[in-house]
């Protein structure tokens, strides 16, 4: 299969990076994401996992991908996919401005920009993610933008994924 690439961006800040899809390690997840592109959503900075930004989306795959190429310790440049039941994100402590309820699914597409991440949530325990992409260009600038997002806030910023 030909290598596939996507552009990941913080829209308001005008920061972009390029990621290679890991089709050989997470083929079902890569296919689901690729077929759904472009995707853009409000960006959030992680509370528990440390050096992570992410956006939440309604489910877009016909069926949720299985846990392929899993990790609980993502490294800088990893793109991860998570699917959560609405009840898993239903507490106000998560700070989401959308209604989450039983019977819903929320897809979380995340970018990890620095070391020392641990996918552990105080409410539910280990939260393995599917590593489906790796940043191959522009990670340093994106990490600077992510740190700025952490310090100055995410309000009004969007995280975008599109084919490169």
Phi, psi and omega in degrees: 000143177290141177298141179240145183229150174231160173256132176245132184217150165265105194299305184298322181280347179068030181255131182229150171218165181244136179236145174265132175287139180265062183303329181286337184253331182220062187298321182289320178292316179300317180297317180297314181293311182305314182292337182271346185294148003278152177229133177220137178207167175304138180266146175233151171255135184299148173263320187263319189279351177088265193262066187222137166240155183200165173229152181252140183223154169295158179303140180234352178269150176302316172226146180297136178297150175288170181284084179256145183050054186282156173209155166240003179227067181297149180255166179305130180096352178290139167254128182238152179242132176227145171237126182239141169289147182307326181290338179289333181248019189276003180266151180297340182298339179280342173077015181282146181261017179243155178281129174239141186208166178303146178088359178252160174234142177237130177261132182245117173254121190238151174237127177258128191244356181209174182283176170066045176262144178219119184275075180233127179246129182300335181277325188234351180095215181296140180229083181294142177244160177266119176276111185244352180205161179222129178295129180244349179205133174090012183295321182299313178294320178296319179298320177298317177296322179293319177297321176296320178299318179298317185278321186256348176109155184259350185304127179087357180260148179237149174251127186237141176235125177212160178295140179267000000 
